Amino acid sequence: MQKGIGCRDSSLVWVRRVACACLWWCVAWSGSARAQESQDSADKIGLAGVPYLSYAPETKIKLGVAGALTMHLDDRQVMNRRASTLSLGLAVTQLQQFKAAAKFDLYFNRLRSKVSGVVSYERMPYRFYGLGPYSLQDNEVWFRPDYVRTELSYLHRIVQTDEGQGLSVGARFDYLNSMMQSDVLPPAPSAPPTGWNGGTGVGLGMVLTFDNRDNPYFTAKNEYAEVRTVRYLNALGSTFDYTRCFVDLRKFYGFYIGDHPTVLGGQVVWDATFGDAPFYDMPTYGGSDRMRGMLAGRYVDRSAIAAQIEMRTKLFWVVGAAVFLGVGDVAPSVGAHRFAHTKVSGGAGLRAYLDSEGGLIGRIDIGLSEWGTGLYVTFAEAF
């Protein structure tokens, strides 16, 4: 059994020293990785590729290469027209993890239609401590799954807004095949949780979104909301029979501190499963985007609630800074959440706004929690 926490070893010391260098390396790369554009920038087709270095407690050092194709599928006269993107990526980590993924977001039909999805293969060893808000650190074990994942959704706009995608409704398809290595024992003294030997999840569901953000990558104002439910059925070929519900609410305010543009953002996420869900698809929090400073998957159960606020400000040139605070809780049911086992995290970080309109934002965050310190060197805002 492997023990230890990712960012509590000696590698974190020198990673911190090179973190800022990595961010400035990204700045330098942004000039050479920019897309070739047509003469009319409003109809540009962009193609970019770049190697990258990142860090998180769940992976330690990650090396990868990513490429993206950006285009407009609607006429320039379409109000609030957004760019469609197709991205590909390969990554390996210091913990012998591997991921290959393709992701796409396509806007068309005069912004009334959006098709998005992810297709990926992951070999991702993870830590597991058992279920519940009181799982013990000493119960840590590693499970080593191979995941084949497909997520597809279609959204159709039913109400147009002055900015953003508006109010949309649609359908979602999920497929997750987990091939688990069987030589790992579950945390003592519990019996193996559902899904410890792997299995397949196949689900269909509905999605409702409201999006009037001025920019989905670097949001300065307005709101985003998503509500979805997916039903995983044996009749569809799923090993497990359960329902997963997810709610994501975000609000942003833009203002100035002196001459510095600043954004205050807030997010509340509720995630829950009902039925015979595998443990690796149960709600959790932590990681680089939600409850930074807490190890992703440290607390897992059938229901999770997490909230965070963040203030971001641009300092000079492409350099910005941020401070953030988050709270989260897991429970065996929706009605079992208690303030007594709520966890708190917070921290600060730096930003490099290389191309905020197109989503190329370098991010270095340091988060603190009862678990310890988490260092995150990555791209894109947390929310």
GIRA-V531039 format. One record per helix or strand of 2 or more residues. SS is the DSSP state (hx for helix, st for strand). FROM is the first residue (numbers start at 1). LEN is the number of residues. If there is no record, write none. Layout:
BEGIN
{{SS;FROM;LEN} {SS;FROM;LEN}}
END
This chain:
BEGIN
{{hx;6;3} {hx;11;23} {hx;41;3} {st;46;11} {st;60;12} {st;84;10} {st;98;11} {st;113;16} {hx;137;3} {st;141;19} {st;166;15} {st;199;13} {st;222;11} {hx;234;3} {st;242;16} {st;260;16} {hx;279;3} {st;283;2} {st;300;2} {st;303;14} {st;319;13} {hx;334;3} {hx;339;3} {st;343;13} {st;360;10} {st;372;8}}
END
